[in-house]
């Protein structure tokens, strides 16, 4: 079963990742180093409305924040 379309518009994961990074007072350079990528890739992540689950798991572990929560919250 395909979930309703409104779920895709409720969560802008890139904005949530950027917000958490800033809340933790971490730099984009620090985050890029942890992800083993360039800073430009991090800015690209911030613009994404959706994200690969493997990458989201890596980001969740790096920032010690469960970003999957925002999706499961929408299912209830």
C-alpha positions as CSV (number, residue, x, y, z in Angstrom):
1,X,0.0,0.0,0.0
2,X,1.3,3.4,-0.9
3,X,1.1,6.0,1.9
4,X,-0.9,9.1,1.4
5,X,0.9,11.9,-0.4
6,X,0.6,14.4,2.4
7,X,3.3,12.4,4.3
8,X,5.9,13.5,1.8
9,X,5.1,17.1,2.3
10,X,5.0,17.1,6.1
11,X,8.7,16.3,6.6
12,X,11.5,18.3,5.0
13,X,14.3,16.1,6.4
14,X,17.1,18.4,5.1
15,X,15.8,21.3,7.1
16,X,15.5,19.1,10.2
17,X,19.1,17.9,9.9
18,X,20.4,21.4,9.4
19,X,18.4,22.6,12.4
20,X,19.7,19.8,14.6
21,X,23.3,20.5,13.5
22,X,22.9,24.2,14.4
23,X,21.3,23.3,17.7
24,X,24.3,21.2,18.6
25,X,26.5,24.1,17.5
26,X,28.4,21.9,15.1
27,X,30.0,23.2,11.9
28,X,29.2,22.1,8.4
29,X,32.9,21.2,8.0
30,X,32.7,19.0,11.1
31,X,29.6,17.3,9.7
32,X,31.2,16.8,6.3
33,X,34.3,15.2,7.8
34,X,32.1,12.8,9.8
35,X,30.1,11.9,6.7
36,X,33.4,11.6,4.6
37,X,32.1,14.1,2.0
38,X,32.6,17.7,0.9
39,X,30.8,20.7,2.5
40,X,28.9,21.1,-0.8
41,X,27.4,17.7,-0.3
42,X,26.2,18.7,3.2
43,X,24.5,21.8,1.8
44,X,22.9,19.5,-0.8
45,X,21.5,17.3,2.1
46,X,20.0,20.4,3.7
47,X,18.0,21.1,0.6
48,X,16.6,17.5,0.3
49,X,12.9,16.8,1.1
50,X,13.7,13.1,1.2
51,X,16.8,11.0,1.8
52,X,18.1,7.5,1.5
53,X,17.5,5.5,4.7
54,X,21.1,4.3,4.9
55,X,22.4,7.9,4.8
56,X,19.7,8.9,7.3
57,X,20.9,6.2,9.6
58,X,24.5,7.4,9.3
59,X,23.4,11.0,10.0
60,X,21.3,9.9,13.0
61,X,24.3,8.1,14.5
62,X,26.7,11.0,13.9
63,X,24.3,13.6,15.4
64,X,22.9,11.1,18.0
65,X,19.4,12.1,17.0
66,X,16.7,9.8,15.7
67,X,15.6,11.4,12.5
68,X,13.3,8.5,11.7
69,X,11.1,9.7,14.5
70,X,9.7,12.5,12.3
71,X,8.4,9.9,9.8
72,X,7.0,7.4,12.3
73,X,5.3,10.3,14.1
74,X,3.4,11.1,10.9
75,X,2.1,7.5,10.7
76,X,0.2,7.7,14.0
